[in-house]
Amino acid sequence: MLDTTKRRREIRPEMAYTDFTLESAEIELGVMSRYGSLFPDLVPVAVPPWLRESLDRGMQLALMSEKARSEFIVAPILLAVRELSGGRVAILSGQRLDVDPGRRLVGECDFLLTLSDPVPRLRAPLVTIVVAKKHDIESGLGQCVAQMVAASLYNERSGLSFPSIYGCITTGENWQFLKLAGTAVTIEHSRLYLDNVGGILAALQATLEPAMSAV
C-alpha cells in the first residue's frame, strides 16, 4: 500500500519555490532578468531610535541561525516600514502563497508585505522577501523571482492590477532588491547593507509606493 503521506508530498511538494534557480525560473516561468538600477535617487530616511536599539540588542543573537536573523534583524526593519507607511502595509510571516501547483508556484514565503486589512489575511501581495539560506543571496534569486511571479498572478486573479511587483533577498546584513514588470525582471546591481539602515528603509518604501498610490 502506498504511504499516503509520501503520495501527498509527490503530488504537492512543500516549499516548491525553493526548487527554482534563476535559470530555471526564466525558462519555466517565461521571464527574462537583467541587472539595472531600481533606486537611482534613493535618499535614506531617518531611522527610528527604537529600531536602532532593537538591532543593536539583537545583532549578537541574530548570528545564531537563519530563523534568528529573521526575528532579530529582518522583522524589526519590516515593522519600521509598516510604521513609516502609517499602517497601510501588513506583514505576513510564513504565509503560504499557493497559486499554480502545475508550475510549482506553491509554498511558504519568509515574509510578504501586503496591503493592510482589518483582518490579517493574504490580500494584494506587493513585496516578497526571501531570507537567504547559508548567507548566499545568489542562490535565492530563483526563489524570489518565482514568488514575484506568483504574487503578480495572485493579484491579477483578485482583480487587482499593479504596475510591478518587488522582491528582496536578504541575509539580514545584505539586501538585494528585484522588480518584476510584465515578464522583465530587473535585479538591482547594488546591494544595501545593514550599516545603511536608512537606505534599506527608503528602498522598501520605494517598492511599496507605486501600488499604494494606485489603490
ABEGO torsion letter per residue (X at the ends): XBBAAAAAAAABBBGAAAABBAAAAAAAAGBBBBBBBABAABBBBBBBAAAAAAAAAAAAAAAABAAAAAAAAAAAAAAAAAAAAGGABBBBBGBBBBABAAAGBBEBBABBBBBBBABBBBBGBABBBBBBBGGBAAAAAAAAAAAAAAAAAAAAAAGBBBABBBBBBBAGABBBBBBBBEABBBBBABBBBAABAAAAAAAAAAAAAAAAAAX
